[in-house]
């Protein structure tokens, strides 16, 4: 029956295509073929069987060879322009299959229009992103160079994404939500949970308290879904690839979603404020669900006591509570209860390519928009020694100092790390807090021991960094073929001509002080060129 329906649809689509190619109206074709327009319309849509005599008559009418026409019925050819769209990532995410596009192939003008509109959309989106990136650079350069301070002028955020809005929301609340803490604590009391939870404990809670059933099922090929919560069937589907610790977290986060829906917590936490992006509220809900999972697995009171006792030993805490290093690092950033307040931390998660996929600033540190950061940070250097905790003091261009530590977390798949994930989890606090940490480093001269670092190469004002990956917008990009810098993208400091002429060979260095023979020799090529040019 399905084959018959497909054949009828194919015949109808091909006849419709032939009619449209000849610019024949449906009513005129129906009159010439001796049928009603409504009947021909149903045939073209594949909703009526095409009688053989009528098909033969239609093929003569459209001057088609019957044998050739019948041989192409099973091809299901999609218009070439439409077929190319099947490989587009956007259409793949919309789950549009070849059968859906094939129905458009019978409409040549419509098919061409769809393809043209999609390509126009892609080009426009690319151009818009480029324009916004340029506007963002100009705006940041203007505000950071303003006399009112180091970029404190708010300006317009052209690149302000939903993820930036979520980060600002979390920082506004100091990453602490007492409503979720209370709900998690209530569940732990009701079920008399031990300090360490197992996935069996959590699944039992899910089934008994929320009346949901849990099933383990592998996702379809090409899918990245590891957890799906179906509210209609009241089913939580989990991937069999989840190991114990990630499995616990996903079950706990699912309960967080159910609690928030039942208690309408998202609406209460957000209040009457409006978000700039439509996606932000859902992203906040995801973050709050993850927060609930952390609160359920690492109860505030017990966790805070152990944090104080172990002096923020993240590895030891992960063993005590039976969870991952990353989950503990996240939870350490939640300790903002005024009565039991922990140290302020900023949090970063980076991959081996340097991309920042998670970030939270509890110390006031600024992060670059777009996910990039300074290569001198501990979170990136940790990949050099993945089995150890990387520790360092760092000093920002404005003189602010931090103590940071990071550890690489590897999760292979089928024995291969290239198939799995490799993240570096970084935490940082103000340098004066290092003495309270198990990982703290002794220092007699903080200014000397701290690693000079910045926010990102594009907005860094350091003139002496030897690992620049891009020129800074804070300086004019210039280079001299006679002068070798430690890095191609380092700014070239040109001495003031008037002062050089007054002082003879004693020229000022990059900070305005008078330099010696070293600077004189390094900049001689620049002066020599200027003499020739004059």
C-alpha positions as CSV (number, residue, x, y, z in Angstrom):
1,X,0.0,0.0,0.0
2,X,2.9,2.4,0.9
3,X,4.5,1.6,-2.5
4,X,1.3,2.4,-4.3
5,X,0.9,5.7,-2.5
6,X,4.5,6.6,-3.3
7,X,4.0,5.7,-7.0
8,X,0.8,7.8,-7.2
9,X,2.6,10.7,-5.5
10,X,5.5,10.4,-7.9
11,X,3.3,10.3,-11.0
12,X,1.3,13.3,-9.8
13,X,4.4,15.3,-9.0
14,X,6.0,14.6,-12.4
15,X,2.8,15.6,-14.3
16,X,2.6,18.8,-12.2
17,X,6.2,19.6,-13.1
18,X,5.5,19.0,-16.8
19,X,2.5,21.4,-16.6
20,X,4.4,24.1,-14.8
21,X,7.4,23.9,-17.1
22,X,5.0,24.7,-20.0
23,X,3.2,27.5,-18.0
24,X,-0.1,25.8,-18.4
25,X,-2.8,26.6,-15.8
26,X,-4.3,23.8,-14.0
27,X,-7.8,24.7,-15.1
28,X,-6.7,24.8,-18.8
29,X,-5.0,21.4,-18.5
30,X,-8.0,19.9,-16.8
31,X,-10.3,21.1,-19.6
32,X,-8.0,19.7,-22.3
33,X,-7.8,16.4,-20.5
34,X,-11.5,16.2,-19.9
35,X,-11.4,16.2,-16.1
36,X,-12.4,18.7,-13.4
37,X,-9.7,21.0,-12.0
38,X,-10.4,19.6,-8.5
39,X,-9.8,16.0,-9.7
40,X,-6.5,17.0,-11.5
41,X,-5.4,18.8,-8.3
42,X,-5.9,15.7,-6.3
43,X,-3.9,13.6,-8.8
44,X,-1.0,16.1,-8.8
45,X,-0.9,15.9,-5.0
46,X,-0.8,12.1,-5.2
47,X,-4.2,11.7,-3.4
48,X,-5.9,10.0,-6.3
49,X,-4.9,7.1,-8.5
50,X,-4.1,8.1,-12.1
51,X,-6.2,5.9,-14.4
52,X,-4.0,4.4,-17.2
53,X,-6.1,5.9,-20.1
54,X,-5.9,9.3,-18.5
55,X,-2.2,9.0,-17.9
56,X,-1.7,8.0,-21.6
57,X,-3.7,11.0,-22.7
58,X,-1.7,13.3,-20.4
59,X,1.6,12.0,-21.7
60,X,0.5,12.8,-25.3
61,X,-0.8,16.2,-24.1
62,X,2.6,17.0,-22.6
63,X,4.5,15.4,-25.6
64,X,6.3,12.8,-23.4
65,X,7.6,9.4,-24.4
66,X,5.6,6.9,-22.2
67,X,8.5,4.5,-21.9
68,X,11.0,7.2,-20.8
69,X,8.4,8.7,-18.4
70,X,7.7,5.3,-16.7
71,X,11.4,4.5,-16.3
72,X,12.0,7.7,-14.3
73,X,9.2,7.1,-11.8
74,X,11.4,5.3,-9.3
75,X,14.3,7.8,-9.4
76,X,12.9,10.3,-7.0
77,X,15.3,12.9,-8.3
78,X,15.5,16.1,-6.2
79,X,16.3,19.4,-7.9
80,X,20.0,19.9,-7.9
81,X,19.8,23.2,-6.1
82,X,17.6,21.7,-3.4
83,X,19.8,18.5,-3.2
84,X,22.8,20.7,-2.3
85,X,20.8,22.1,0.6
86,X,20.5,18.6,2.2
87,X,24.2,18.9,3.1
88,X,23.7,22.2,4.9
89,X,24.1,21.9,8.7
90,X,21.1,24.2,9.3
91,X,18.8,21.9,7.3
92,X,20.2,18.8,9.0
93,X,19.3,20.3,12.4
94,X,15.7,20.9,11.1
95,X,15.4,17.2,10.0
96,X,14.3,17.9,6.4
97,X,14.6,14.7,4.4
98,X,15.0,14.2,0.7
99,X,11.3,13.2,0.4
100,X,10.2,16.5,1.7
101,X,12.5,18.3,-0.7
102,X,11.4,16.1,-3.6
103,X,7.8,17.4,-3.3
104,X,9.3,20.8,-4.1
105,X,11.0,19.6,-7.2
106,X,7.7,19.5,-9.1
107,X,7.5,23.3,-8.5
108,X,10.6,24.6,-10.5
109,X,10.0,28.2,-9.6
110,X,9.3,27.4,-6.0
111,X,12.4,25.1,-5.8
112,X,14.6,27.8,-7.2
113,X,13.1,30.4,-4.9
114,X,13.7,28.3,-1.8
115,X,17.3,27.6,-2.7
116,X,18.0,31.3,-3.6
117,X,16.4,32.5,-0.3
118,X,18.4,30.0,1.8
119,X,21.7,31.0,0.1
120,X,20.7,34.7,0.6
121,X,20.1,34.0,4.2
122,X,23.5,32.4,4.7
123,X,25.3,35.2,3.0
124,X,23.4,37.8,4.9
125,X,24.0,36.1,8.2
126,X,27.8,35.9,7.4
127,X,27.9,39.5,6.5
128,X,26.0,40.5,9.6
129,X,28.3,38.6,11.8
130,X,31.3,40.3,10.2
131,X,29.7,43.7,10.7
132,X,28.8,43.0,14.3
133,X,32.3,41.8,15.0
134,X,33.8,45.0,13.5
135,X,31.4,47.2,15.4
136,X,32.2,45.3,18.6
137,X,35.9,45.9,18.1
138,X,35.4,49.6,17.5
139,X,33.2,49.9,20.5
140,X,35.6,48.1,22.8
141,X,38.5,50.1,21.5
142,X,36.6,53.3,22.1
143,X,35.4,52.4,25.7
144,X,38.7,50.9,26.8
145,X,40.5,54.0,25.6
146,X,38.2,56.4,27.3
147,X,39.6,58.7,30.0
148,X,37.0,57.5,32.5
149,X,38.8,54.3,33.3
150,X,39.9,50.9,31.9
151,X,36.8,50.1,29.9
152,X,34.3,50.9,32.6
153,X,32.1,52.8,30.2
154,X,29.3,50.4,29.4
155,X,28.8,51.2,25.7
156,X,26.8,49.0,23.3
157,X,27.4,45.2,23.3
158,X,27.0,44.3,19.7
159,X,28.2,40.8,20.4
160,X,26.1,40.3,23.5
161,X,25.0,36.7,23.1
162,X,22.4,34.7,25.2
163,X,25.4,33.0,26.9
164,X,26.8,36.4,27.9
165,X,23.4,37.3,29.3
166,X,23.3,34.0,31.3
167,X,26.8,34.7,32.7
168,X,25.7,38.2,33.8
169,X,22.6,36.8,35.4
170,X,24.6,34.3,37.4
171,X,27.1,36.9,38.5
172,X,24.3,39.3,39.5
173,X,23.0,36.5,41.9
174,X,26.5,35.6,42.9
175,X,25.8,32.2,41.6
176,X,23.7,31.4,44.7
177,X,20.0,30.4,44.7
178,X,18.6,29.7,48.1
179,X,15.3,28.4,46.7
180,X,17.1,25.6,44.9
181,X,19.1,24.8,48.0
182,X,16.0,24.4,50.0
183,X,14.3,22.1,47.5
184,X,17.4,19.9,47.3
185,X,17.8,19.8,51.0
186,X,14.1,18.8,51.4
187,X,14.6,15.9,49.0
188,X,17.7,14.7,50.9
189,X,15.7,14.8,54.2
190,X,12.7,13.0,52.8
191,X,14.8,10.1,51.4
192,X,17.3,10.1,54.2
193,X,20.2,10.2,51.8
194,X,23.8,9.4,52.7
195,X,26.7,11.7,51.9
196,X,27.6,9.8,48.8
197,X,24.8,9.2,46.3
198,X,24.5,6.4,43.7
199,X,22.6,6.5,40.5
200,X,20.3,3.8,42.0
201,X,19.4,6.2,44.8
202,X,18.6,9.0,42.4
203,X,16.6,6.8,40.0
204,X,14.5,5.5,43.0
205,X,13.8,9.1,44.0
206,X,12.8,10.0,40.5
207,X,10.4,7.1,40.3
208,X,8.8,7.4,43.7
209,X,8.6,11.2,44.1
210,X,8.0,12.3,40.5
211,X,6.3,9.1,39.0
212,X,8.8,8.9,36.1
213,X,10.2,5.8,34.6
214,X,13.8,5.5,33.5
215,X,14.9,3.6,30.4
216,X,18.4,3.1,28.9
217,X,18.4,3.5,25.1
218,X,21.1,4.4,22.6
219,X,20.4,7.5,20.5
220,X,20.1,7.3,16.7
221,X,23.2,7.4,14.6
222,X,24.6,10.9,14.4
223,X,22.7,12.2,17.5
224,X,24.6,13.7,20.4
225,X,21.7,13.3,22.9
226,X,22.6,11.5,26.2
227,X,19.4,12.5,28.1
228,X,15.8,13.1,27.0
229,X,13.0,14.0,29.4
230,X,9.6,13.3,27.9
231,X,6.9,15.0,30.0
232,X,4.0,13.4,28.0
233,X,5.1,9.8,28.6
234,X,6.8,10.6,31.9
235,X,9.9,8.9,30.8
236,X,13.6,9.7,31.3
237,X,15.7,8.2,28.5
238,X,19.5,7.9,29.2
239,X,22.4,6.9,27.0
240,X,24.1,3.6,27.9
241,X,27.4,5.4,27.3
242,X,27.0,7.4,30.6
243,X,29.3,6.2,33.3
244,X,28.3,6.3,37.0
245,X,29.2,9.9,37.8
246,X,27.8,11.6,34.7
247,X,24.7,9.3,35.0
248,X,24.1,10.6,38.6
249,X,24.4,14.2,37.4
250,X,22.0,13.8,34.5
251,X,19.3,12.1,36.8
252,X,19.8,14.8,39.4
253,X,19.5,17.6,36.8
254,X,16.3,16.0,35.4
255,X,14.8,16.2,38.9
256,X,15.8,19.8,39.0
257,X,13.8,20.5,35.9
258,X,10.8,18.7,37.4
259,X,11.1,20.6,40.7
260,X,11.3,24.0,38.9
261,X,8.3,23.2,36.7
262,X,6.2,22.1,39.8
263,X,7.2,25.0,42.0
264,X,7.4,27.6,39.1
265,X,10.9,28.5,40.4
266,X,12.2,29.9,37.2
267,X,9.5,32.6,37.1
268,X,10.1,33.4,40.8
269,X,13.9,33.7,40.4
270,X,13.7,35.7,37.2
271,X,11.0,38.0,38.5
272,X,9.6,40.7,36.2
273,X,12.8,41.4,34.4
274,X,12.9,41.0,30.6
275,X,15.7,39.2,28.8
276,X,17.3,40.6,25.7
277,X,17.3,37.3,23.9
278,X,14.5,34.8,23.5
279,X,16.8,31.8,24.2
280,X,18.1,33.2,27.5
281,X,15.3,32.1,29.8
282,X,15.7,28.4,28.6
283,X,19.5,28.6,29.0
284,X,19.0,30.0,32.6
285,X,16.6,27.1,33.3
286,X,19.3,24.6,32.2
287,X,21.9,26.3,34.4
288,X,19.5,26.3,37.4
289,X,18.8,22.6,36.8
290,X,22.5,21.9,36.9
291,X,22.7,24.0,40.0
292,X,20.0,21.9,41.6
293,X,22.0,18.7,40.7
294,X,25.1,20.1,42.4
295,X,23.0,21.1,45.5
296,X,21.5,17.6,45.7
297,X,24.7,15.7,45.3
298,X,26.8,18.1,47.4
299,X,24.6,19.5,50.2
300,X,25.6,23.0,51.2
301,X,26.1,22.4,54.9
302,X,28.1,19.2,54.6
303,X,30.0,20.4,51.6
304,X,30.9,23.8,53.2
305,X,32.3,22.0,56.3
306,X,34.5,19.7,54.1
307,X,35.6,22.6,52.0
308,X,36.9,24.3,55.1
309,X,38.5,21.2,56.5
310,X,40.2,20.2,53.3
311,X,41.2,23.8,52.4
312,X,39.5,23.6,49.0
313,X,41.2,20.4,47.9
314,X,39.0,19.7,44.9
315,X,40.5,16.3,44.2
316,X,39.9,15.1,47.8
317,X,36.4,16.6,47.8
318,X,35.5,14.7,44.6
319,X,36.5,11.5,46.4
320,X,34.7,12.3,49.6
321,X,31.4,13.0,47.8
322,X,31.8,10.5,44.9
323,X,31.5,13.0,42.1
324,X,33.6,14.6,39.4
325,X,36.3,17.2,39.7
326,X,34.3,19.6,37.5
327,X,31.1,19.2,39.6
328,X,33.1,20.0,42.8
329,X,34.7,23.0,41.1
330,X,31.3,24.3,40.0
331,X,29.9,23.8,43.5
332,X,32.8,25.8,45.1
333,X,31.6,28.8,43.1
334,X,28.1,28.5,44.8
335,X,29.3,29.2,48.3
336,X,27.8,32.6,48.7
337,X,25.4,32.1,51.6
338,X,26.0,35.2,53.8
339,X,26.1,33.0,57.0
340,X,28.4,30.4,55.5
341,X,30.4,32.2,52.8
342,X,33.3,30.7,51.0
343,X,36.1,32.4,49.1
344,X,35.3,34.1,45.8
345,X,36.4,32.1,42.7
346,X,36.2,32.4,39.0
347,X,35.7,29.3,37.0
348,X,36.8,28.3,33.5
349,X,36.5,25.2,31.3
350,X,38.7,25.1,28.3
351,X,39.5,22.5,25.6
352,X,43.0,21.7,24.2
353,X,42.4,24.3,21.4
354,X,42.0,27.1,23.9
355,X,38.2,27.4,23.5
356,X,36.3,28.5,26.6
357,X,33.1,26.6,26.9
358,X,32.1,27.5,30.5
359,X,33.0,30.6,32.5
360,X,31.9,32.4,35.7
361,X,33.5,35.4,37.2
362,X,33.2,35.5,41.0
363,X,36.3,37.5,41.5
364,X,35.6,40.4,39.1
365,X,38.0,39.2,36.4
366,X,36.9,40.1,32.9
367,X,36.6,37.5,30.2
368,X,37.0,38.3,26.5
369,X,33.8,38.0,24.4
370,X,33.8,35.0,22.0
371,X,35.4,32.5,24.3
372,X,39.1,33.3,23.7
373,X,41.5,34.1,26.6
374,X,45.2,34.6,27.4
375,X,47.5,31.7,26.6
376,X,49.5,32.4,29.8
377,X,46.6,31.3,32.0
378,X,46.9,28.1,34.1
379,X,43.7,26.6,32.5
380,X,45.6,26.4,29.2
381,X,49.0,25.5,30.6
382,X,47.5,22.5,32.4
383,X,47.5,20.5,29.2
384,X,51.3,20.4,29.4
385,X,51.1,18.3,32.5
386,X,47.6,16.7,32.3
387,X,48.2,14.3,35.3
388,X,49.1,17.1,37.7
389,X,47.5,20.3,39.1
390,X,48.9,23.4,37.4
391,X,49.3,26.3,39.9
392,X,50.4,29.9,39.4
393,X,50.1,33.5,40.4
394,X,49.2,35.8,37.6
395,X,49.1,39.6,37.4
396,X,46.9,41.5,35.0
397,X,48.0,44.7,33.2
398,X,46.1,46.9,35.8
399,X,48.1,45.3,38.6
400,X,45.4,42.9,39.9
401,X,46.8,39.6,41.1
402,X,45.2,36.1,41.2
403,X,46.1,32.7,42.3
404,X,44.9,30.1,39.8
405,X,45.0,26.3,39.6
406,X,43.8,23.9,36.9
407,X,43.5,20.2,36.2
408,X,42.8,18.3,33.0
409,X,39.9,15.9,32.9
410,X,40.0,13.1,30.3
411,X,37.0,11.0,29.3
412,X,37.9,8.5,26.6
413,X,35.4,6.7,24.5
414,X,36.1,3.1,23.3
415,X,39.6,3.5,24.7
416,X,40.4,6.5,22.6
417,X,40.7,10.1,23.9
418,X,40.4,11.5,20.4
419,X,36.8,10.0,20.4
420,X,36.1,11.3,23.9
421,X,36.6,14.7,25.6
422,X,39.6,16.5,27.1
423,X,38.9,19.6,29.2
424,X,40.9,21.7,31.6
425,X,39.0,22.9,34.6
426,X,40.4,26.1,36.1
427,X,39.6,27.9,39.3
428,X,41.1,31.2,40.4
429,X,40.8,33.6,43.4
430,X,42.5,36.8,44.6
431,X,46.2,36.2,45.3
432,X,45.9,37.0,49.0
433,X,43.5,34.0,49.4
434,X,46.2,31.5,48.3
435,X,47.2,30.9,51.9
436,X,43.8,29.4,52.6
437,X,44.1,26.8,49.9
438,X,45.6,23.3,49.9
439,X,47.1,24.1,46.5
440,X,48.5,27.5,47.5
441,X,52.1,28.4,46.5
442,X,54.5,30.2,48.8
443,X,55.8,33.5,47.6
444,X,58.2,36.1,49.0
445,X,57.7,38.6,46.2
446,X,54.3,38.3,44.5
447,X,55.1,40.9,41.8
448,X,58.1,38.9,40.8
449,X,56.6,35.4,41.0
450,X,53.3,36.3,39.2
451,X,53.0,35.5,35.5
452,X,52.2,38.6,33.5
453,X,48.9,37.9,31.7
454,X,46.0,39.6,30.2
455,X,42.4,39.1,29.0
456,X,43.0,38.2,25.3
457,X,45.5,39.1,22.7
458,X,43.1,41.4,20.8
459,X,42.5,43.7,23.9
460,X,45.8,43.2,25.8
461,X,47.8,46.3,26.5
462,X,51.1,44.5,27.3
463,X,54.0,45.4,25.1
464,X,56.3,42.7,26.3
465,X,54.3,39.4,25.7
466,X,56.3,36.9,23.7
467,X,53.3,34.7,23.0
468,X,50.9,36.9,21.2
469,X,48.5,35.2,18.7
470,X,47.1,38.4,17.3
471,X,47.9,42.1,17.2
472,X,46.2,44.2,19.9
473,X,43.6,46.8,19.0
474,X,45.1,48.9,21.8
475,X,48.1,49.7,19.5
476,X,48.6,50.7,15.9
477,X,49.8,47.6,14.0
478,X,53.2,48.4,12.6
479,X,56.4,46.6,11.8
480,X,59.9,47.3,10.5
481,X,61.7,44.9,8.4
482,X,65.0,45.9,10.0
483,X,63.8,45.3,13.5
484,X,63.1,41.8,14.9
485,X,60.6,41.6,17.7
486,X,60.2,38.6,20.1
487,X,56.8,38.0,18.4
488,X,55.5,39.2,15.1
489,X,52.3,40.6,16.7
490,X,54.1,42.5,19.5
491,X,53.6,46.3,19.1
492,X,56.6,48.2,17.8
493,X,57.5,51.1,20.2
494,X,58.7,54.1,18.3
495,X,60.6,56.8,20.3
496,X,59.3,60.4,20.3
497,X,61.4,62.2,17.7
498,X,61.5,65.5,19.6
499,X,62.8,63.9,22.8
500,X,65.3,61.8,20.8
501,X,66.7,64.9,19.2
502,X,67.0,66.8,22.5
503,X,68.6,63.9,24.3
504,X,70.9,62.7,21.5
505,X,71.7,59.0,22.0
506,X,69.8,58.8,25.3
507,X,66.4,57.8,24.1
508,X,63.2,56.9,26.1
509,X,62.2,53.3,26.5
510,X,58.7,51.9,26.1
511,X,57.6,53.4,29.4
512,X,58.8,56.9,28.7
513,X,62.1,56.5,30.6
514,X,65.5,57.1,29.0
515,X,67.0,54.1,27.5
516,X,70.6,53.2,26.7
517,X,72.6,51.7,23.9
518,X,70.2,48.7,23.6
519,X,67.2,50.7,22.6
520,X,69.4,52.9,20.5
521,X,70.6,50.0,18.4
522,X,67.2,48.3,18.2
523,X,65.5,51.5,16.9
524,X,68.4,52.7,14.7
525,X,66.8,50.9,11.7
526,X,63.6,52.8,12.2
527,X,65.4,56.2,12.3
528,X,67.5,55.2,9.3
529,X,64.4,54.6,7.3
530,X,62.9,57.9,8.3
531,X,66.0,59.7,7.2
532,X,65.9,58.1,3.8
533,X,62.2,58.9,3.5
534,X,62.8,62.5,4.3
